[in-house]
Each structure stands twice: as C-alpha cells, then as structure tokens.
C-alpha cells in the first residue's frame, strides 16, 4: 500500500469538490461545498466571492474543517478525508500560479478566467487529516497531524 501522503494525493486527484466547515461570529457552524485543487504539499485551493458567507467567516477566523470523498454505492467502497486547517487569502501576485493549478484540476474553469479575477483565491494549510478507506477494511483510518506549513506525512 502507498504511503499516506500518496494515498491522499491520489484521492484529491479524483475528487473536485470538498465540504468546507466554518463558524460565524456567534459560534454557529456553517458548511459550503467548494471546488478545489491540491498542491503537492496537500494545501487546498478554492475560489470564492469575498462577500460569500464562508469567505467572510475565514477572513475573520481562518480555522476551518472539511471533508472530501468520491461517490460510492456500497459501504465497502467508502473512502475519503476529513481535515482541519488554517484558511488564508492568496495575494494577487500568486493568482497566476494558483489559477494554473486550479484549471489543471478543473479545465471548465478556463472559460471563466475574467470572472475569476474578480473573485478571491483561498489556501487551506491542512494541519490534521484523516484518511478513511473501507477498501482496506471496514472503518480503516490513518491520521497525520503537523504544524501548519510543515506537511511531512510520508
């Protein structure tokens, strides 16, 4: 079996949408689905309108959690990730690099580049992740935790 880092990268290559959990000013949870792309260090990137509820939440408090998983038909096929991390805005000078990563994962987005330039890219620096893979055995889990920016889970 491949190492955890490789397994997660392979899963992220299959899954284009994640469920992002944030918290509002009053401590109430909120969730939104966002299309994302992952880099080799397992940082997750998504594009959103800065006025959206989840964008407002991460601007105020960058702590997020989320899940990503491919569709399945039976319990033995369930696999996916749960994660926690810190979400931050991408500065304008990183737009080109982030856009290229995003379009590589989501080719349809190429047609919306002009609109994307009026939106905001965000980066989630994952600091805890759990891979669930029932194909190995029912309830099989592997976890890794690391300080933000020090993803070494090989």
N, C-alpha and C positions, 0 to 999 in steps of 0.2 A: 504494500500500500504506500502511496506517495505521502510525503510529509504534510503536516497540517497547512503550511503556507501554500503549497502547491494545490492541495485539495480545495482550499478557499478560492484561490485564483481561478481554478477551473470552474467552480460554481459561479463565480462572478462573471465569467465569460458567457455563461448560459443564461443568466438572469439579468434583465434590463431594468427592473423596477424594484424599489425597496419601499418598505413602510417605515416612515420616519416619525418617531415619537418625540414631542416637545412638551413643554409645560408653560402655561400662561402666568401672568403676574400674580394671580391668586392661587397658584399651585394646582390648577386643573389640567389634566392631561389632554393632549391633542395629537392626532395622527393624520398624516398625509402620505399618499403614495407619490413618489418622485422617480423619474427615470434617472439612472446614474451610470457612471463609468468608474472603474477602479484602476489605479496605477499599480506598479509592481510592488510598492510598499503597503498595499491594501488601504491606501487613502481612497475615500469615496467622494466623487464629484457630482453635483447636481446643479441644475439651472432653475431659477425660480424668480418670480416677480418680487422685488423687495417689499412690496406692500402686502404680500400674502401673509396669512396668519402665521404659518410655520416660519417664514422668513423673519417676521417681527420677533417671534419667540427666540430664534437663535441669535438674532442681533443683540437682544437683551441678555440672554443666558445661553451660551454655546453648548451646554450639556444636552446631548441627545442620546437616544437609543433607537434601535430599529431591528428589522428582520428582512431577510431576502430568501426566497426559495422558489425553485421551479415547480410547475404544476405536477400533480401526482394523481393517480387513480386509486391506489391501494396503500395501506399503511406501510407495507414493506418497501415502498419507493420513496417515503418521506425523507427529504434531506434539505438542509438549508442552514442559515446562520442567524444568530442573534448577536447583537453588538451594542456597545456603548462607546461614546467618543465625544470629542470636542469639535464643534462646527464653527467655521470661520468663513468670512467672505474672501474671495480671491481678488487681489488687486488688479486693476486694469492692465498692468504690464504682463500679467500671466494669462490674459484672455486667450491669446493665440494658441499657446501650448495646451491649455485646458480644453479649448474648443476642438482642437485636433484629436485629443483623447476621446472626447465625448462623441464626436462624429464618427470616429472609428468604431465605437460601440453601437451608435445609433445613426446609421447612414441617412435615414429620412430627415434628420435634423439639418442637413446641409442646405435644404431649401429655405430654412428659417434663420439663416445667419444674421440678416439685418435685424430681425426681431430680437434675436438672442443678444445682440449688442446693447439692447435697451433693458435687458434683464440682468440678473446677478448670478455669477457662479459662486458656489459654496463648496468648501472642502471639509469633509469629516475625517479627522485624525482619530482612527479607531484605537482604543486603548484596552479593550477587552472584547473577546469574540468567542463564541461557542459554535462549533460545527455539530450539527445533528445529522446522522446518516443511518437510517434504518436498513439500508442495503447491507451494511456490515453486520449489524444485529439490532434487534428492536431496542430503541432507546439509546443507541450508541452515541456518545458525546465526547468531544475533545474541546478543550478550552485553552486559551492563552491570554495573558494579561501582561501589559508592559507600560512604562511611562510614555506619554504622548510623544511622538516623534522618534521612538526607539523600537520600531517594529522589527523584531528578530525572532520569528517563531519557527525556525527551521527545525 
